[in-house]
Amino acid sequence: MVALIPRDPIAGNERIHLAITTNGQQALGEVLLNQATGSIGYIVGAAHRGQRLAVRALRAVTEYAHVNATLPRIWRPCRSRRPTGSRTG
């Protein structure tokens, strides 16, 4: 199970920052949802890669965006320097 824990909010900011965690305490990565543009981004710590954390976190934040933020479309810009960085899975 992956839990998404809100990070410290910034007043007036349309971005939602969520910590990726499996135990509710230690952050293993981070997911960002920009409510103004519908874009999402993520990063998973090197020691925690290969556990499908990004896939599970992106599914959860996409569901949140559709249901709670009423965003009809979500997209993820690809800005990776690594060839495997554009792959989620």
N, CA, C and O of each residue as an XYZ file, in Angstrom:
356
protein
N       0.824     -1.175      0.000
C       0.000      0.000      0.000
C       0.873      1.245      0.000
O       1.905      1.292      0.670
N       0.457      2.240     -0.747
C       1.142      3.522     -0.774
C       0.207      4.565     -0.191
O      -0.958      4.645     -0.581
N       0.701      5.356      0.730
C      -0.083      6.454      1.298
C       0.503      7.758      0.785
O       1.718      7.887      0.635
N      -0.356      8.711      0.520
C       0.080     10.034      0.107
C      -0.232     11.001      1.244
O      -1.395     11.222      1.581
N       0.808     11.570      1.828
C       0.677     12.452      2.977
C       0.946     13.886      2.508
O       1.990     14.147      1.910
N       0.017     14.827      2.772
C       0.249     16.213      2.355
C       1.502     16.797      2.996
O       1.747     16.619      4.189
N       2.291     17.498      2.181
C       3.449     18.229      2.692
C       2.969     19.592      3.180
O       1.779     19.891      3.078
N       3.847     20.408      3.696
C       3.466     21.726      4.190
C       2.874     22.562      3.063
O       3.559     22.826      2.074
N       1.603     22.988      3.191
C       0.984     23.788      2.131
C       1.516     25.209      2.116
O       1.928     25.739      3.148
N       1.506     25.816      0.951
C       1.904     27.209      0.775
C       0.635     27.972      0.436
O      -0.058     27.627     -0.522
N       0.328     28.987      1.194
C      -0.905     29.752      0.988
C      -0.954     30.339     -0.417
O       0.021     30.927     -0.885
N      -2.091     30.179     -1.087
C      -2.278     30.732     -2.419
C      -1.626     29.930     -3.529
O      -1.653     30.338     -4.690
N      -1.046     28.802     -3.185
C      -0.357     27.981     -4.177
C      -1.328     26.944     -4.719
O      -2.007     26.266     -3.947
N      -1.401     26.813     -6.042
C      -2.309     25.844     -6.641
C      -1.704     24.448     -6.731
O      -2.342     23.529     -7.244
N      -0.485     24.281     -6.239
C       0.164     22.973     -6.278
C      -0.054     22.216     -4.975
O       0.008     22.781     -3.883
N      -0.311     20.924     -5.125
C      -0.437     20.050     -3.969
C       0.795     19.148     -3.949
O       1.052     18.426     -4.912
N       1.548     19.190     -2.865
C       2.731     18.358     -2.677
C       2.369     17.221     -1.728
O       1.869     17.458     -0.628
N       2.620     15.996     -2.153
C       2.306     14.834     -1.329
C       3.537     13.954     -1.177
O       4.256     13.711     -2.146
N       3.777     13.480      0.030
C       4.872     12.547      0.276
C       4.397     11.139     -0.041
O       3.274     10.769      0.302
N       5.242     10.354     -0.691
C       4.958      8.942     -0.940
C       5.533      8.161      0.229
O       6.715      8.289      0.548
N       4.695      7.351      0.869
C       5.136      6.580      2.022
C       4.410      5.240      2.063
O       3.309      5.104      1.531
N       5.026      4.268      2.689
C       4.359      2.974      2.868
C       4.005      2.738      4.331
O       3.224      1.840      4.646
N       4.580      3.547      5.230
C       4.308      3.357      6.657
C       3.681      4.586      7.312
O       3.462      4.597      8.523
N       3.394      5.609      6.531
C       2.784      6.819      7.071
C       3.746      7.758      7.764
O       3.328      8.786      8.298
N       5.038      7.425      7.767
C       6.010      8.262      8.474
C       7.184      8.656      7.581
O       7.447      9.845      7.401
N       7.889      7.681      7.023
C       9.084      7.970      6.237
C       8.714      8.287      4.790
O       8.061      7.484      4.124
N       9.130      9.451      4.307
C       8.892      9.829      2.913
C       9.868      9.068      2.018
O      11.080      9.120      2.225
N       9.330      8.361      1.018
C      10.143      7.601      0.068
C      10.247      8.325     -1.272
O      11.066      7.977     -2.123
N       9.412      9.322     -1.435
C       9.382     10.108     -2.655
C       8.338     11.194     -2.514
O       7.826     11.447     -1.423
N       8.026     11.838     -3.639
C       7.082     12.946     -3.610
C       6.306     13.004     -4.912
O       6.838     12.704     -5.981
N       5.040     13.394     -4.812
C       4.173     13.603     -5.968
C       3.672     15.036     -5.893
O       3.371     15.544     -4.813
N       3.585     15.682     -7.048
C       3.086     17.049     -7.117
C       1.927     17.095     -8.103
O       2.014     16.523     -9.190
N       0.851     17.765     -7.735
C      -0.288     17.996     -8.626
C      -0.482     19.492     -8.746
O      -0.690     20.179     -7.746
N      -0.415     19.999     -9.962
C      -0.691     21.408    -10.217
C      -2.154     21.504    -10.615
O      -2.534     21.094    -11.711
N      -2.969     22.043     -9.726
C      -4.407     22.108     -9.974
C      -4.780     23.098    -11.071
O      -5.861     22.990    -11.651
N      -3.909     24.058    -11.366
C      -4.198     25.044    -12.409
C      -3.992     24.457    -13.805
O      -4.749     24.763    -14.727
N      -2.967     23.614    -13.960
C      -2.640     23.086    -15.292
C      -3.017     21.622    -15.474
O      -3.100     21.140    -16.604
N      -3.247     20.909    -14.373
C      -3.537     19.478    -14.450
C      -2.295     18.628    -14.629
O      -2.396     17.436    -14.922
N      -1.125     19.225    -14.457
C       0.110     18.449    -14.618
C       0.502     17.797    -13.297
O       0.235     18.325    -12.218
N       1.141     16.639    -13.411
C       1.640     15.932    -12.246
C       3.120     15.633    -12.438
O       3.600     15.524    -13.567
N       3.815     15.506    -11.365
C       5.216     15.137    -11.390
C       5.511     14.277    -10.187
O       4.732     14.238     -9.235
N       6.623     13.593    -10.227
C       6.967     12.725     -9.102
C       8.464     12.494     -9.066
O       9.171     12.696    -10.053
N       8.924     12.067     -7.907
C      10.298     11.607     -7.736
C      10.282     10.541     -6.641
O       9.586     10.678     -5.635
N      11.044      9.497     -6.849
C      11.176      8.424     -5.864
C      12.657      8.318     -5.516
O      13.510      8.315     -6.403
N      12.954      8.232     -4.239
C      14.338      8.114     -3.798
C      15.017      6.892     -4.401
O      14.393      5.844     -4.566
N      16.280      7.028     -4.724
C      17.040      5.962     -5.394
C      16.961      4.631     -4.649
O      16.881      3.575     -5.277
N      16.984      4.669     -3.341
C      16.951      3.430     -2.549
C      15.585      2.751     -2.584
O      15.454      1.603     -2.158
N      14.568      3.448     -3.087
C      13.206      2.925     -3.047
C      12.634      2.633     -4.443
O      11.456      2.302     -4.580
N      13.462      2.758     -5.452
C      12.991      2.510     -6.819
C      12.842      1.014     -7.061
O      13.439      0.196     -6.361
N      12.029      0.667     -8.070
C      11.816     -0.728     -8.410
C      10.736     -1.399     -7.582
O      10.571     -2.617     -7.650
N       9.994     -0.618     -6.796
C       8.930     -1.167     -5.948
C       7.545     -0.749     -6.435
O       6.550     -0.975     -5.746
N       7.476     -0.141     -7.614
C       6.234      0.344     -8.224
C       5.562      1.433     -7.395
O       4.348      1.621     -7.473
N       6.364      2.157     -6.594
C       5.826      3.236     -5.785
C       5.282      4.361     -6.652
O       4.219      4.909     -6.359
N       5.996      4.711     -7.714
C       5.547      5.792     -8.594
C       4.226      5.431     -9.261
O       3.328      6.268     -9.343
N       4.097      4.202     -9.737
C       2.859      3.765    -10.397
C       1.684      3.893     -9.439
O       0.642      4.447     -9.791
N       1.855      3.381     -8.237
C       0.760      3.412     -7.251
C       0.444      4.831     -6.802
O      -0.723      5.177     -6.616
N       1.467      5.651     -6.627
C       1.252      7.034     -6.208
C       0.566      7.837     -7.314
O      -0.326      8.639     -7.038
N       0.980      7.624     -8.561
C       0.357      8.354     -9.668
C      -1.097      7.946     -9.853
O      -1.936      8.786    -10.182
N      -1.404      6.690     -9.649
C      -2.810      6.259     -9.719
C      -3.636      6.964     -8.635
O      -4.740      7.440     -8.901
N      -3.100      7.026     -7.430
C      -3.828      7.644     -6.318
C      -4.021      9.145     -6.542
O      -5.110      9.665     -6.303
N      -2.990      9.842     -6.994
C      -3.111     11.288     -7.191
C      -3.990     11.595     -8.408
O      -4.668     12.622     -8.433
N      -3.987     10.721     -9.409
C      -4.870     10.912    -10.561
C      -6.328     10.756    -10.142
O      -7.183     11.539    -10.556
N      -6.609      9.758     -9.330
C      -7.977      9.582     -8.830
C      -8.402     10.798     -8.014
O      -9.522     11.287     -8.161
N      -7.509     11.284     -7.154
C      -7.809     12.472     -6.365
C      -8.111     13.658     -7.289
O      -9.065     14.401     -7.060
N      -7.304     13.827     -8.321
C      -7.475     14.962     -9.233
C      -8.820     14.913     -9.948
O      -9.474     15.943    -10.116
N      -9.231     13.733    -10.363
C     -10.509     13.597    -11.060
C     -11.697     13.791    -10.117
O     -12.676     14.443    -10.479
N     -11.615     13.231     -8.917
C     -12.753     13.243     -7.992
C     -12.814     14.531     -7.158
O     -13.856     15.184     -7.098
N     -11.705     14.891     -6.522
C     -11.713     16.014     -5.585
C     -11.396     17.362     -6.235
O     -11.998     18.376     -5.882
N     -10.477     17.379     -7.161
C     -10.090     18.633     -7.805
C     -10.884     18.862     -9.094
O     -10.742     19.903     -9.735
N     -11.712     17.895     -9.467
C     -12.548     17.934    -10.681
C     -11.768     18.347    -11.937
O     -12.244     19.130    -12.758
N     -10.582     17.806    -12.053
C      -9.783     18.034    -13.262
C     -10.120     16.947    -14.274
O      -9.948     15.766    -13.972
N     -10.593     17.304    -15.464
C     -10.987     16.289    -16.437
C      -9.806     15.579    -17.094
O      -9.946     14.460    -17.586
N      -8.639     16.233    -17.100
C      -7.473     15.649    -17.759
C      -6.230     15.893    -16.922
O      -6.032     16.980    -16.380
N      -5.397     14.868    -16.826
C      -4.128     14.944    -16.102
C      -3.015     14.608    -17.089
O      -3.176     13.720    -17.926
N      -1.901     15.303    -16.998
C      -0.775     14.992    -17.882
C       0.527     15.125    -17.103
O       0.606     15.810    -16.082
N       1.544     14.444    -17.624
C       2.864     14.454    -16.986
C       3.912     14.857    -18.002
O       4.190     14.101    -18.933
N       4.500     16.037    -17.843
C       5.590     16.420    -18.737
C       6.813     15.541    -18.496
O       7.075     15.142    -17.362
N       7.551     15.241    -19.538
C       8.736     14.392    -19.418
C       9.974     15.268    -19.521
O      10.260     15.843    -20.572
N      10.704     15.362    -18.414
C      11.915     16.188    -18.383
C      13.094     15.417    -17.809
O      13.919     15.991    -17.098
N      13.183     14.162    -18.098
C      14.219     13.333    -17.499
C      15.529     13.413    -18.271
O      15.542     13.531    -19.496
N      16.608     13.347    -17.541
C      17.935     13.251    -18.162
C      18.348     11.809    -18.353
O      19.287     11.511    -19.091
N      17.629     10.901    -17.673
C      17.937      9.487    -17.774
C      16.993      8.821    -18.768
O      15.804      9.137    -18.773
N      17.482      7.903    -19.614
C      16.610      7.223    -20.569
C      15.466      6.467    -19.890
O      14.379      6.361    -20.458
N      15.695      5.944    -18.691
C      14.647      5.196    -17.998
C      13.722      6.122    -17.217
O      12.715      5.672    -16.671
N      14.049      7.401    -17.158
C      13.269      8.339    -16.365
C      11.872      8.590    -16.910
O      10.988      9.015    -16.167
N      11.661      8.335    -18.188
C      10.340      8.573    -18.762
C       9.444      7.365    -18.608
O       8.287      7.388    -19.029
N       9.965      6.315    -18.013
C       9.226      5.067    -17.850
C       8.689      4.987    -16.429
O       9.436      5.202    -15.474
N       7.426      4.686    -16.277
C       6.825      4.489    -14.955
C       6.339      3.056    -14.901
O       5.413      2.680    -15.619
N       6.955      2.264    -14.061
C       6.490      0.889    -13.958
C       7.510     -0.072    -13.577
O       7.223     -1.264    -13.461
